Amino acid sequence: MQSNQLFKRHEISTPVDLIRTEPEKPIDKNSLTRSEGQKKKRKLAEGTSEASAVGIAELQDAITNLRIEFDTQMIGFEEQFGRHTTMLQEIKGMLIRMQSKDEEEEEEED
């Protein structure tokens, strides 16, 4: 299962701010004075960090949910593998017994 599907299933949206951190429109650097530029820069940084903090919390929850789901699936696979191994061993034992029986019958016929 892909992570996007798991995110959707757990109703977690991938925050755009984590993917794209550049401003929506380009900043005209020539029209800003140094202090205005610094204010704009700080504002953008604050907005990005706040949005990222929310996005990071959602991602951490998603990772935790994925880890739990993965662990659950792995336990199921291990149990299924154990059952299959047991069945294969039983089948092998039956085949060996059948082969021995056939060999005994052939020896009796001779």
N, C-alpha and C positions, 0 to 999 in steps of 0.2 A: 504494500500500500504506500502511495506516495505521501510525502509530508503535507503537500497542499491539501489533499483530501482529508487528512487528519485534522489540519487546522480548521477546515470548513466544518467537519463533523463536530468538533468541539467549539464551534462558533467563535473562532479566533481569527481576526483579520490581520493580515500582514501590514504593519504600519508603513505608509509611504515614506515617512520621514527617515526610516532606516535604510531605505533604498536610495532615496534622492534627498540630498541635504543642501542642494544649491537653491538660491532664491528663485521664486517663480518668474520674476522679470529681471533683466540685467540692471545692475546699479550703474548709473551714469556717474562715474568717479569724478569727472570734471565739474559737475554741478554741486558737489558737496564740499563743504569746508572740512578741515581735519577733524574738528569736534563732531560735526554732523556725521562724518564717515565712521568715527569711533562709536557713536551712539547707534548708528544703523548696524554696525558690525556686532556690537554687544546684544542688540535686540534680536538679531538673527541667531546668534549663538544661544541665547536664552531660550528662544522658541524651539530651536532644534533639540536642546538638551531636555527640556520639559517633555516634548513629544517623544523623544527617544526613551526617556525614563518610563513613560507609560507603555511604550512599545516593548521595552526590555522586560517589564514585568509580565506582559502578555506572553512574550516569547519564553520566558522562564517557566511559566505555567504550562505552556504547550510542550516544552521539553520534558517537564516532569510527567505530564500525561503520556507522552510518547514513550518515555522510559518505563512507566508502569505497564502500558500496553505491550511493549516489547518483551518485558520480563514475563508477563502472563502468557504471551504466545510461545516464548521459549520453553516455559515449563510444560505447556501443552505438547510441544514438539518432542521434548525429552520423554514425556510419558508415552506418547504415541510410538516413538522410536523403541522404547523398552518393550512395549507390547508386540511390536513387529519382530523384534529380535527374538522374543520368547516363542512366537509363532513359527519363525524360521527354524529355530532349534528343534521344536516339536516335529515339524515337517521333515527335517533332516533325520531325526531319530526314526520316524515312521518309514522313510525311504530305506534306511539302513536295515531295519527289521524286515521289510518286504524283500529287499535284495538277498538277505541271508536266507529267508524262507524259500525264495526261488532257487537259490544255489543248493539248498538241502534237498529240495524236490528233484532237481536235476541229478544230484548224486544218487538219490534213491532209484531213479529211473534207469540209471546206468548199471 
